[in-house]
Amino acid sequence: MKHPLLMLLPFILLMCSFRDIDNQCNTQGSVVRIPDFPSKYVAARNIDIWLPADYSNSKSYAVIYVHDAQMLFDSTTTWNHQEWHMDEVMNELAGTGKIRDCIVVGIWNNGEYRHSEYYPQKSLNYLPKPFRKKIISEQLKGKAQADNYLKFIVKELKPYIDSHYSTLNDAANTFIMGSSMGGLISLYALCEYPQVFGGAACLSTHWVMEQPGFQGIITDASIPESYRKYLRKKLPAPGSKKLYYDYGTVTLDSLYKPHQVLVDAIMKTKGYTSKNWITREFPGEDHSENAWSRRVNIPIEFLLSK
């Protein structure tokens, strides 16, 4: 039986006044917001959908799902007054003819439980049991929620997008992207649902973990090693998959290179090559939306190349 909220979804959305957060369609396309999209798996949240200026039901579009959507389009509303400039980047790339027609589905994080939704849940099984309990209690608010978060995307959000927009709904045209913890959950999504996602872009992938309140980094080596153990078992065969990683060299990003090198070794063992995998270092770049906005065109072009 369908969850009551899902049964009411068409009526809820009909009553909502979808708004273009740019206030009008313009040369950068438009962003349609679905407020408080309901779910039986996770807390309701806003969904922002970027549509190209020439969006038409007579075309079919690939889809990129992107985490932390409140940081994608409008720096006037973000906590640090930064954004990815995703609409400008997508519009510029579309104008070059280098990428397939595409829409972007931005998924807001829910603040307090962002970490518990983005932490690759099954990697916890590779931690020593006492430490696993500590991580869940202190870092994940008492409950790991990544598996439910992915169910929300795959079983609720994606079917809605595919039924309301003119999409190409196969894995070859469905991608997922994020930065920091959003990079981890994007990689996890590709591993858990290779039949749904054809590729993932992981910017400044957060291979380490902060202490509560961001008071330092947990240096226990079992955390990044648990991710690698999971990847050795679950990383899908290359086939038609695409994977992109990157990192900067200052602030939090300065910690990532040693871990990324070890992940790259797993990629090679699994048979990934330059045809379906990129890892890039960006000297001098930090851990911020400004930095990601300067290079997000690279993974988008890689995933969506014609």
N, C-alpha and C positions, 0 to 999 in steps of 0.2 A: 504493500500500500504506500502511495506517495506521501511524503511528509506534508502536513497541512500548509506550511509556508510555500512549498513548491507548487501545490495545487492552486494557491492564490496568486502565484507569481505573475501570470498574464494580466490579472486585474490590478495588482499592485503597480506594475510597470505602466499600465494604461493610465492610471491615475497620476503617476509621477510626471512632473513637467521636465522632461529631458531637456537639459540645457547645454548649449554650446558654450564651453567655458572661455572661448575666445570671443563670445558674444555674437559672432557672425561667421559665416563661411568666408574664408579668405584664401589667399594664394598659398598658405601653409596647410590648407585643409581645415577640418573642423574636429573638435573633440566633444563627443557626446557623453554625458555622465548618466550612469544608472545609479542612483543613490541607494545605499543599504540593500544591495543585492542579497536576498535571503539564501540560507543554506541549512541543511540538516547536519552538516559535518563540522562547520566552523561558524564563528560569529559573522553576522552580516557585515558587509563593507561596500564602499563605493567602487564602481568599475568605470574607468574612463576609456572610451574607444576613439582612437584617431582614425579618421576617414580622409583619404586624399581629396583634393578639391574637385577632381573629376569623378568621384565615386559614382558608380552606376550599377544597377542590377543586371545590366547586360554584360558585365564583366564578371570574372571570378577571381577571388583574391586569396593569396596566402595569408597566414595569420601568425603574428609574433605575440606571444603572451609575455608580459614584462611585470616583474614584481616591484614593490615600493612605488606604486604609480603616483602617489602624491608628490613625488620628486621629479616627474618626467616633463611636465609641460609649463608650469607657471611658478616662477621663482618668487612672485609677490605673495604667495601663500605658504611657502615652505619655511621650515624652522630656521634654516641657515641662509635663506635668500639665494639659493642655488637651484639649478635644474639641469636636466639632461638635454634640453632643447630638442626633444625627440621629434616634435612636429616639424621644426625647421630642417633637421637632419633628414627625415624621411622624405620631405618635399624635395630637397636638393638631390637626393639619390634617385628619386623617381624621375626627375628631370633629365638625368644622365642616360636613362635607358639601360643601366647596368643591372637593375634588379627587377624581379617580377612584381606585378601589381600586388599590393599588400595593405592590410590594415593592422593596427596595433591595438591590442587589448591590454590596458594597464590595470593591474590588480592592486588596490590599496593594501598596505599592511595594516594591522589593527593595533599597532602601538605596543601595548603591554605584552602581548603574546607573540610578537614578531619572531623572537628567538626560538620559541618552542614550535612555531609553525615552519620555520626555515631550517632547523637542525635536522640533518639526514637521519631519520628515526632508526632505521635498521642498522646503521653503523654503531648504535649504542650496544648492540649485541656483542661487539668485539672489544668492549671495555671490561676491565675487572669489575665484578659485581658490586662491591662496596663503592667504587668510584663512579660506576654507572648511576647508582642511587643518589649519590651526591650531586652529580651533574643534573639529573632530572629535578631534584629538589631545589637546588640553588640557582640553576641556570634556565631551566625550562618551566618554571612556575609550577612544578609538581606534576607536569604531564607533557609528554612528547606528543606533538600534534601534526607533524609533517605528513604522515600518511593520510590523515583526514583532510589536510589542506590540499593535497594532490587529488584526493577523491572529489573535493569541491570543484577543482579546476576541470578534471576529466569527465566527471559524471553530471555536473550541474552547469558550470559556466560554459564550457565548450559546446555542449548541445544547444544551449540558448543562442550563443553567437552564430553557430552554423545554421540555425533555423531562422534567425532574424536578419542575417546579412548574407551577401552573395560570396560565400567562401569556398575554397578548395579544402575539403575537410580531411584529406588523407594525411598520413604522417609525412610524406614528402613535401608537404606545404604547410606544416604546423611546427612552430619553433617556440622555444622558451628561453628567456634571458633575464639576467639580474646581476647585481653587483654586491660584493661583500658576502653576507649571508645569503643574499639573493642569488649569488653565483653558486653557492653550495646547493641550494634547493633546486636550481635549474639543472645541475648535473644529476642530482638525485631523481628528478622527474624523468630525465632521459633514460636513466637506468631502470626505474620502476615501470615506465610506460613506453618502451621503445616502439610499440605498435601504434602509439598516439603521436609521439614527437619525432621529427626527423633530424633535429639538431638542437644544440644548446650553446648559448654564449655566456661565459662566466667571467665577468670583469672583476679584477681585484678579489679573487676567490679567497674567502676568509678561512684559511686552513688552521688558524689558531683560535683561541677562545679567551674573552675578557673575564676578569673577575667581576662579581656583582658590582654594579654601579660604575663600571668602566674604570676600576681602580688599579688596573694592571693586567698583564697577560698570564694566563695559566700555562705554565711551561711543561706540564706533564706530556711526555712524548706519546703517550698512549692515545691521545685525542687525534692528532693527525694520522697516526698509524691505524687507528680504527677506520678512518675514512679510506685509507689505502687498501686495507683488508677487504672492505666492502667492495671497492672498485675492482679488485682482482677477481672477485666472484661475480659481480653484477654488471660491470661495464659491457654494453652490447658490442657485438662484433661490428667492425667498421661498416661493411655493406654500403648502404646509402646514407649512413649517419654522418653528421658533421659536428665537430666540437671545437670551440674557441675558448682559450684562456688568455688572460693577461695580468700584468701587475706593474705598479710603479716602483720607485726605489726610495721614496721618503715617506715620513709619518708611518702609519700602520702598514702600508704596502711594503715597507722595507723588510718586514718579517716574512714575506711570502715566498721569496725565491727558493730557499732550500727545500721547502715543501713541494713547490711546483716542479722542481727538478725531479723529485722522486715520483710524482704523479706522471710526469712526462715519460719516465722509464716504463711505467705500466702501460701507457698509451702505445709505446713502441712494441712492447711484448704482445699486446692485443692486436697488432697489425695495422695501427693507424699510421698514415703517411701525410705528406703535405697536401695531398688531394682532399683529405677530409678532416684535417686537424691543424690548428694553428696555436702556438703559444708565443706571446709577444711580451717583451720587456719594454717599458717606457721610462727611460732615465729622467729623473727630476720630477716625475708626476707623483702626486699624493693620493690620499684616499678621500676623494670628494666628488660631488656631482659635477663640479667644474672640470675636473680631470676626465671623468667618464664622457662628458659631452664632447670633449675634444677628439675622442677616438671611437665613439660608438658607431660611427659610420663604417669602420673596418669590419666588425663582426656582422653587422647588418648586410653589408655587401657580400661577405663570405657566405652567410646562410642563404641569401636570396639571389645569388648570382644566377643568371639565365643559362 
